[in-house]
Amino acid sequence: MAHITNDGVKVAYETHGIHGGTPIVLLMGLGLPGMIWHALVDDLVERDFFVVIPDNRGTGHSDAPLPPYLMSEMSDDVAMILDAEGIDEAMVVGVSFGGMLTQHVALNHPERVSGLLLAATTCGVPTGVFPRLESIWLLLKMVFASTTVTFEEAQKLFSHPESEERVRDLFSRWEDILDELPTPPWAVLGQLLAAAFHHTGNSLDQIRVPTRVVTGDSDFLIPPKNSEILAELIPNATLAMVPRAGHVFIHEHPESLLNNIIALREEVELKRSGQHHQAAQ
């Protein structure tokens, strides 16, 4: 894997596809390595995307420094990866914690972002809706005492009841990946604290790129109302609610994410062609 170094912290990333395709950065959720995105990669490469997948600091092949983990530093990591790959701007897709980070990339490095897809995420409190206490408790059990969590509890937290078979396969895959690339508990804590202090509600009106906000209609971890708020606060954002889907809708209904990525690219290209037309006048 390639890597950049930001203030002494090595951040690893992988690329798929051919330079010259549409650049897209995929940012994964809390405590999970970028490898979780692999199920989507072939579909994107077949559609002429150049895919960049970082291991967020603390996960995968990246260094895991002691906390604090700052969203500003992690957004700089993404910008430095784009520099290393010679990419001026890219579509950025983030799920859950990765969706929070995506907002900071757009706000801290607006010139590097051509379009945003925010999946199952939030702008943070007080503007956003706080998760249920039960969901926070289950998440903490998943992170710090995973052996005590039943499948039923995990399914309630992450998915829709109709997705049982697919989600069992997903949890098995996550377990195998984390056995191979474990995330240290202090790194998970660092990301948790970064998420707890994340708040972009007062700044989202600064975003000027095509944005799609997507969530499952039955997300128990990050209430869907948060996506409605994001879509209201980001100018001209599009909201897509995936039916019969939970927090991991990107795995329950992967076609919904792919279709929204393709639609986002069309919006990015339409905006770019409009700018070129205006410049030619």
C-alpha positions in Angstrom: 0.0 0.0 0.0 1.0 3.6 -0.6 1.1 6.1 2.2 1.6 9.7 3.1 3.0 11.1 6.3 1.3 13.9 8.1 3.2 15.4 11.0 4.9 12.1 11.7 1.7 9.9 11.3 1.7 7.5 8.4 -1.6 7.2 6.7 -1.9 4.3 4.3 -4.2 4.2 1.2 -4.9 2.0 -1.8 -5.9 2.9 -5.3 -7.9 0.9 -7.9 -8.5 1.7 -11.6 -6.6 3.8 -14.1 -5.4 7.4 -13.6 -7.6 9.5 -15.8 -10.9 8.0 -14.6 -13.2 10.0 -12.3 -11.3 10.3 -9.0 -13.4 9.2 -6.0 -12.3 8.9 -2.4 -14.1 6.4 -0.1 -14.0 7.1 3.7 -15.0 4.3 6.0 -16.8 4.4 9.3 -15.7 4.2 13.0 -12.8 1.9 13.7 -13.0 0.1 10.4 -10.2 -0.2 7.7 -10.8 0.9 4.2 -10.8 -2.7 3.1 -14.5 -2.8 4.0 -15.1 -0.9 0.8 -13.8 -3.7 -1.5 -17.2 -5.1 -2.4 -17.9 -1.8 -4.2 -14.6 -1.4 -6.0 -15.1 -3.5 -9.1 -18.4 -1.9 -9.9 -16.7 1.6 -9.7 -13.7 0.6 -11.7 -15.9 -0.9 -14.4 -17.6 2.5 -14.7 -14.3 4.4 -15.2 -13.7 5.6 -11.6 -10.2 5.9 -10.2 -10.8 4.8 -6.6 -8.8 6.0 -3.6 -9.4 4.2 -0.3 -7.5 5.5 2.8 -7.2 3.7 6.0 -8.3 6.4 8.4 -5.6 7.1 11.0 -5.8 4.5 13.7 -7.1 1.7 11.3 -5.8 -0.8 8.9 -2.2 -0.2 7.7 -2.1 3.4 9.0 -0.4 4.4 12.2 -2.5 4.5 15.4 -1.2 7.4 17.5 -2.6 8.1 20.9 -5.7 10.5 21.0 -6.7 13.1 20.4 -7.7 12.5 16.8 -8.8 15.8 15.2 -11.1 16.0 12.2 -9.0 18.9 10.9 -5.9 16.7 10.8 -7.8 13.8 9.3 -9.2 16.0 6.5 -5.6 17.2 5.9 -4.7 13.5 5.5 -7.1 13.2 2.6 -5.8 16.3 0.9 -2.3 15.1 1.2 -3.3 11.7 -0.4 -4.8 13.7 -3.3 -1.5 15.6 -3.6 0.5 12.3 -3.6 -1.7 11.0 -6.4 -1.6 14.2 -8.4 -5.4 14.7 -8.2 -6.7 18.3 -8.2 -10.2 17.4 -7.0 -12.2 14.3 -6.4 -15.7 13.2 -5.4 -15.6 12.2 -1.8 -17.9 9.5 -0.3 -18.1 8.9 3.4 -20.3 6.6 5.5 -21.1 7.2 9.2 -17.9 8.5 10.9 -16.5 8.7 7.3 -19.4 10.9 6.4 -18.6 13.3 9.3 -15.0 13.4 8.0 -16.2 14.0 4.5 -17.9 17.2 5.7 -14.6 18.5 7.2 -12.8 17.7 3.9 -15.3 19.8 2.0 -15.1 22.7 4.5 -11.3 22.7 5.1 -10.3 21.9 1.5 -13.2 23.0 -0.7 -11.0 23.3 -3.8 -10.2 19.6 -3.6 -13.8 18.4 -3.7 -15.9 18.1 -6.8 -18.9 16.4 -5.2 -20.0 14.8 -1.9 -22.0 11.8 -0.9 -22.9 11.7 2.8 -24.1 8.2 3.8 -25.8 7.4 7.1 -24.2 10.3 8.9 -24.9 13.6 10.8 -23.7 17.2 11.2 -23.5 16.5 14.9 -25.3 18.1 17.9 -26.8 20.5 18.7 -28.0 21.0 15.1 -28.4 17.2 14.5 -30.5 14.7 16.3 -28.7 12.8 19.2 -28.8 9.0 18.9 -31.0 7.0 21.2 -29.3 6.1 24.5 -29.8 2.4 23.7 -28.0 2.7 20.4 -25.0 4.5 22.1 -24.9 1.7 24.7 -25.0 -1.0 22.1 -22.3 0.8 20.0 -20.0 1.0 23.1 -20.6 -2.7 23.7 -19.7 -3.4 20.1 -16.5 -1.4 20.3 -15.2 -2.3 23.7 -16.9 -5.6 24.6 -17.8 -7.2 21.3 -17.8 -10.7 22.7 -20.8 -9.8 24.9 -22.9 -8.6 22.0 -25.6 -10.9 20.6 -26.3 -11.1 16.8 -29.8 -9.7 17.6 -28.3 -6.7 19.3 -25.9 -6.1 16.5 -28.6 -6.4 13.9 -30.9 -4.0 15.7 -28.0 -1.4 15.8 -26.9 -1.8 12.2 -29.5 -3.2 9.9 -33.2 -3.8 9.0 -34.7 -7.2 10.2 -35.3 -8.3 6.5 -31.5 -8.2 5.9 -30.6 -11.0 8.4 -28.8 -13.3 6.0 -26.8 -10.6 4.2 -25.9 -9.0 7.5 -24.7 -12.3 9.0 -22.3 -12.5 6.1 -21.3 -8.9 6.6 -20.5 -9.4 10.3 -18.5 -12.5 9.5 -16.5 -10.5 6.9 -15.9 -7.7 9.4 -14.7 -10.2 12.0 -12.2 -11.7 9.6 -10.9 -8.3 8.5 -10.5 -7.0 12.0 -8.8 -10.3 13.1 -6.2 -9.5 10.3 -6.1 -5.8 10.8 -7.2 -5.0 14.4 -8.0 -1.5 15.4 -6.4 -0.6 18.8 -8.9 0.4 21.5 -7.2 3.8 21.9 -7.6 4.5 18.2 -11.3 3.7 18.4 -11.6 5.9 21.4 -9.8 8.7 19.5 -12.3 8.4 16.6 -15.2 8.3 19.0 -14.1 11.5 20.7 -13.6 13.1 17.3 -17.2 12.1 16.4 -18.5 13.4 19.7 -17.0 16.9 19.1 -18.0 16.9 15.5 -20.3 19.8 14.6 -20.6 21.4 11.2 -24.2 22.6 11.3 -23.3 26.3 11.3 -20.9 25.9 8.3 -22.7 23.6 5.8 -24.2 26.5 3.9 -20.6 27.1 2.6 -20.6 23.9 0.6 -21.0 24.7 -3.1 -20.5 21.4 -4.8 -23.2 18.8 -5.8 -24.1 16.8 -2.8 -26.2 13.7 -2.2 -27.3 12.7 1.3 -28.3 9.0 1.6 -29.6 7.0 4.5 -31.6 3.9 5.4 -35.1 4.7 6.6 -34.7 2.4 9.6 -31.2 3.6 10.8 -31.2 2.9 14.6 -27.7 4.2 15.2 -27.8 7.6 13.4 -31.5 8.6 13.1 -32.6 9.4 9.5 -33.7 12.8 10.6 -30.0 13.7 10.6 -29.9 13.2 6.8 -32.9 15.4 6.3 -31.2 18.1 8.3 -28.0 17.8 6.2 -30.0 18.0 3.0 -31.8 21.1 4.3 -28.5 22.9 5.3 -26.4 22.1 2.3 -27.4 24.2 -0.7 -29.1 22.2 -3.4 -28.4 18.9 -1.8 -30.4 15.8 -2.8 -31.8 13.5 -0.2 -32.3 9.8 -0.9 -34.0 7.6 1.7 -33.4 3.8 1.2 -36.5 1.8 2.2 -36.2 -1.2 4.6 -32.6 -0.4 5.3 -30.6 0.4 8.5 -27.2 2.0 9.3 -25.3 -0.4 7.0 -27.6 0.2 4.0 -24.5 0.3 1.8 -24.2 -3.4 2.4 -27.9 -4.3 2.7 -28.7 -2.5 -0.6 -25.3 -1.9 -2.4 -27.1 -0.9 -5.6 -28.5 2.1 -3.8 -25.1 3.5 -3.0 -23.7 2.7 -6.5 -26.7 4.4 -8.2 -26.3 7.5 -6.1 -22.6 7.7 -6.9 -23.3 7.5 -10.6 -26.0 10.2 -10.2 -23.6 12.4 -8.3 -21.0 12.1 -11.1 -23.6 13.2 -13.6 -24.4 16.2 -11.4 -20.7 17.0 -11.1 -20.2 16.8 -14.9 -23.3 18.9 -15.5 -22.0 21.7 -13.2 -18.6 21.5 -14.8 -20.0 21.8 -18.3 -22.1 24.8 -17.2 -19.1 26.5 -15.8 -17.2 25.9 -19.0 -20.1 27.3 -21.0 -20.2 30.5 -18.9 -16.5 30.9 -19.2 -16.7 30.7 -23.0 -19.4 33.4 -23.2 
